[in-house]
Amino acid sequence: MRHDHITSTKQLSRGDIEAILDRASDIAADPSAYADRQEDALLGLLFFEPSTRTKMSFSAAIKRLGGDIVDMGPVDSSSVKKGESLADTARVVEGYADALVMRHPSEGSAQMASEYVDVPLINAGDGAGQHPTQTLLDLYTIRESAGLDGLTIGIMGDLKYGRTVHSLAQALTNFDASQHFVSPESLKLPRNVRYDLHEEGSSIKEHTDLETILPSLDVLYVTRIQEERFPDESEYRAVAGEYQIDADLLSAAKDDLTVMHPLPRVDEIAYDVDETSHAKYFEQAHNGVPVRMALLDTLLEGEP
């Protein structure tokens, strides 16, 4: 790793990514070999937004490495409620833990907090910004299903506010992947994300319709329209439920198409897709444990 803090996928080279994914593969193949790798290590959890998969998988990851957690708990029962600044909260919890994982509703918050602490800080989602560890487990899932080069990947849904999309699109520029983005006009990729992708020489195309490109896709990454990110409820209502897939629609796809979703889903993937060979989203969620074990093990060991 070139950085002690992991706040954005922009930090990660192809070599960084492959090193973590290779270690995650080793862990998945023989978890017992890593059972005491980080004995007595403490991971500080600072979650200022709700989380199920990310928080629980980080907790499982450090415990499966032999360590444990110290959890700030709900915001309403913490000193944040008394007006404590983010920087002060991070500096206080740093004294109790060997590494920190933070989720916050404000874009850029993880980068800011990382400037105040000396232990490794991992961004677990900063508003509509980045979610680098989700991207690592996404790439692990894609690699297990289809490899990481020579792919045509469709990313559909909330591309404007979707931090998982921004992180994944950036990371895919390290690989030979053609990226297609499908969304309503109002939820297209932000200009700064498109600029970064073009600067990296990425092949990207934007669409408002999935059916025309579905037969060419190797991977379809579906995201939820995130009501909580919209500044105006009427804007959300105008696009809610606009993009949905079901088993009938997927009959036009390749037999080996991989369908992914960072979860939670609402109505964008019908439950009949769960019964198809395309569905990989629950497997994707479970992959969060070995991937986050691999990342924590690397950071806590201080490996170059």
C-alpha positions in Angstrom: 0.0 0.0 0.0 1.3 3.4 -0.8 -0.9 5.1 1.9 -1.7 4.3 5.5 -5.1 5.8 5.1 -7.6 4.4 2.5 -10.0 7.2 1.6 -10.4 6.9 -2.2 -9.9 4.3 -4.9 -7.8 7.0 -6.7 -5.0 6.0 -4.3 -5.0 2.4 -5.5 -2.9 1.1 -8.4 -3.6 -2.1 -10.2 -0.8 -3.7 -8.1 -2.3 -2.5 -4.9 -5.7 -3.9 -5.8 -4.4 -7.3 -7.0 -2.3 -7.6 -3.8 -5.4 -7.2 -1.6 -7.5 -9.5 -3.8 -4.8 -12.2 -3.8 -4.6 -12.1 -0.1 -8.4 -12.2 0.2 -8.4 -15.3 -2.0 -5.8 -16.9 0.3 -8.0 -16.0 3.3 -11.1 -17.4 1.7 -9.3 -20.6 0.9 -7.9 -21.1 4.5 -9.4 -18.7 7.0 -7.8 -20.6 9.9 -4.3 -19.6 8.7 -5.2 -16.0 9.5 -7.1 -16.6 12.8 -4.5 -15.0 15.0 -2.8 -12.6 12.6 -4.0 -9.5 14.4 -4.4 -10.8 18.0 -5.3 -8.0 20.4 -5.7 -5.4 17.6 -8.6 -3.0 18.2 -10.6 -1.5 15.3 -12.4 1.7 16.0 -15.8 2.1 14.3 -17.1 5.6 13.7 -20.4 5.3 11.9 -22.3 8.6 11.5 -24.8 7.0 9.1 -26.7 3.7 9.2 -24.9 0.6 8.0 -25.6 -3.2 8.0 -23.1 -4.9 5.6 -20.1 -2.6 5.9 -20.2 -2.3 9.7 -20.9 -6.0 10.4 -18.3 -7.2 7.9 -15.6 -5.0 9.3 -16.5 -6.3 12.8 -16.4 -9.9 11.5 -13.2 -9.2 9.7 -11.2 -7.9 12.6 -12.6 -10.6 14.9 -11.7 -13.4 12.5 -8.1 -11.9 12.5 -8.1 -12.3 16.3 -8.8 -8.7 17.2 -11.9 -6.8 18.4 -13.8 -3.6 18.0 -14.4 -0.4 19.9 -17.6 1.2 18.6 -18.6 4.8 18.9 -22.2 3.7 18.7 -25.2 5.7 17.5 -24.6 9.4 16.9 -27.4 10.3 19.2 -25.7 8.6 22.2 -22.2 10.0 21.5 -20.5 13.4 22.2 -21.3 14.4 18.6 -24.7 15.2 19.9 -23.1 17.7 22.3 -21.4 19.4 19.3 -18.0 17.7 19.2 -16.2 18.2 15.9 -15.4 15.4 13.6 -11.7 16.0 14.0 -11.9 15.8 17.8 -14.0 12.7 17.7 -11.4 11.0 15.4 -8.5 12.1 17.6 -10.2 10.8 20.7 -11.1 7.4 19.3 -7.6 7.1 17.7 -6.3 6.8 21.3 -8.4 3.6 21.8 -7.8 1.8 18.6 -5.1 0.6 16.2 -7.1 1.5 13.1 -10.3 3.4 12.4 -13.2 2.8 10.0 -15.5 5.8 9.4 -18.7 6.4 7.6 -20.1 10.0 7.4 -22.7 11.8 5.4 -20.4 14.6 4.2 -18.3 14.1 1.1 -14.6 14.6 1.8 -15.1 13.9 5.6 -12.8 10.8 5.6 -9.9 12.7 3.9 -10.3 15.5 6.4 -10.4 13.2 9.4 -7.4 11.3 8.2 -5.3 14.4 8.4 -5.8 14.5 12.2 -4.9 10.9 13.1 -1.8 8.7 12.9 -3.4 5.3 12.9 -4.8 4.0 9.6 -8.2 5.4 8.7 -10.5 3.6 6.2 -13.3 5.4 4.5 -16.5 3.4 4.8 -18.5 5.9 2.7 -18.5 9.7 2.7 -21.8 11.0 1.5 -21.9 10.8 -2.4 -18.1 10.6 -2.5 -16.2 7.3 -2.2 -16.6 3.8 -0.8 -13.2 2.2 -1.5 -13.6 -1.1 0.4 -17.0 -1.7 -1.3 -15.1 -1.4 -4.5 -12.5 -3.9 -3.4 -15.1 -6.5 -2.6 -16.9 -5.7 -5.9 -13.7 -6.2 -7.9 -13.1 -9.5 -6.0 -16.6 -10.7 -6.9 -16.1 -9.7 -10.6 -12.7 -11.4 -10.7 -14.1 -14.6 -9.2 -16.9 -14.6 -11.8 -15.5 -13.2 -15.0 -11.9 -12.0 -14.5 -11.0 -8.3 -14.6 -9.8 -7.7 -18.1 -11.6 -7.7 -21.5 -15.0 -7.1 -19.9 -18.0 -5.0 -20.9 -19.5 -3.7 -17.7 -22.9 -1.9 -17.3 -23.5 0.3 -14.2 -27.1 1.3 -13.8 -29.2 3.4 -11.4 -28.1 6.4 -9.2 -24.9 7.5 -10.8 -25.0 11.0 -9.5 -25.1 10.3 -5.8 -23.9 6.7 -5.8 -20.5 6.6 -4.0 -20.1 2.9 -4.9 -20.4 3.8 -8.5 -17.8 6.6 -8.3 -15.3 4.3 -6.5 -15.9 1.3 -8.8 -15.7 3.4 -12.1 -12.4 4.9 -10.9 -10.9 1.6 -9.9 -11.9 -0.1 -13.2 -9.6 2.4 -15.1 -6.7 0.1 -13.9 -8.1 -2.7 -16.0 -9.1 -3.4 -19.6 -12.8 -2.8 -19.1 -15.4 -1.0 -21.3 -17.8 0.9 -19.0 -21.4 1.7 -19.9 -23.5 3.9 -17.5 -27.3 3.7 -17.6 -29.4 6.3 -15.7 -32.0 8.9 -16.1 -30.7 12.2 -17.4 -31.0 13.7 -13.9 -28.8 11.0 -12.3 -25.9 10.9 -14.8 -22.4 10.7 -13.6 -21.2 14.0 -12.0 -19.0 16.1 -14.3 -15.9 15.7 -12.0 -16.2 11.9 -12.1 -16.6 11.9 -15.9 -13.6 14.2 -16.2 -11.4 11.9 -14.0 -12.4 8.8 -16.0 -11.6 10.5 -19.3 -8.3 11.7 -17.8 -7.5 8.1 -17.0 -8.2 7.1 -20.7 -11.2 5.0 -19.7 -13.7 3.9 -22.4 -17.1 5.0 -21.1 -20.5 5.4 -22.7 -23.6 6.9 -21.2 -27.2 5.6 -21.9 -30.7 6.1 -20.7 -31.9 2.6 -21.8 -30.6 -0.8 -20.6 -32.2 -3.0 -23.2 -30.0 -1.8 -26.1 -26.7 -2.8 -24.4 -27.8 -5.7 -22.2 -26.9 -8.4 -24.7 -23.3 -7.2 -24.8 -22.7 -7.0 -21.0 -20.5 -9.4 -19.0 -21.3 -7.7 -15.7 -24.4 -5.6 -14.7 -23.9 -3.5 -11.6 -27.3 -2.3 -10.3 -27.7 0.5 -7.7 -30.5 1.8 -5.6 -32.1 5.2 -6.3 -31.0 6.7 -2.9 -33.9 8.8 -1.5 -31.7 10.0 1.4 -29.2 11.7 -1.0 -31.8 13.9 -2.8 -32.0 17.5 -1.7 -35.5 17.7 -3.0 -38.1 14.9 -2.5 -39.9 15.8 -5.7 -36.7 15.1 -7.6 -36.6 11.6 -6.0 -40.2 10.8 -6.8 -39.6 11.7 -10.4 -37.1 8.9 -10.9 -38.0 6.4 -8.2 -38.7 3.0 -9.7 -37.7 4.0 -13.2 -35.0 1.3 -13.6 -35.9 -2.2 -12.7 -34.8 -5.7 -13.9 -36.5 -9.0 -13.6 -35.8 -12.6 -14.9 -37.8 -12.0 -18.1 -35.6 -9.0 -19.0 -32.4 -11.0 -18.4 -33.5 -13.6 -20.9 -31.9 -11.3 -23.5 -28.5 -11.3 -21.6 -25.5 -13.6 -22.0 -25.8 -16.9 -20.1 -22.9 -16.0 -18.0 -23.9 -12.4 -17.2 -23.0 -11.5 -13.6 -25.6 -9.3 -11.8 -24.3 -7.3 -8.8 -25.8 -4.9 -6.4 -24.1 -3.2 -3.3 -27.4 -3.6 -1.4 -29.8 -2.8 0.1 -32.2 -3.1 -2.8 -35.6 -1.7 -2.9 -37.5 -2.6 -6.1 -34.7 -2.3 -8.8 -34.1 -6.0 -8.8 -37.1 -8.3 -8.7 -36.9 -11.3 -6.4 -37.2 -13.7 -9.3 -33.7 -12.7 -10.3 -32.4 -14.3 -7.1 -33.2 -17.7 -8.5 -31.2 -17.2 -11.7 -27.5 -18.1 -12.2 -26.9 -14.4 -12.8 -27.5 -13.3 -9.2 -24.2 -12.7 -7.3 -25.2 -9.9 -4.9 -25.5 -12.0 -1.8 -22.2 -13.7 -2.6 -20.9 -10.1 -3.2 -21.9 -9.0 0.3 -20.3 -12.1 1.9 -17.1 -11.4 0.1 -16.8 -8.3 2.3 -15.3 -10.3 5.1 -12.2 -11.9 3.4 -11.6 -8.7 1.4 -11.8 -6.5 4.5 -9.7 -9.0 6.4 -7.0 -8.7 3.7 -7.1 -4.9 3.8 -6.9 -4.7 7.6 -4.2 -7.3 7.8 -2.1 -5.3 5.3 -2.6 -1.9 7.0 -2.1 -3.2 10.5 1.1 -5.0 9.5 2.3 -1.7 8.0 3.4 -3.5 4.8 4.7 -1.4 1.9 
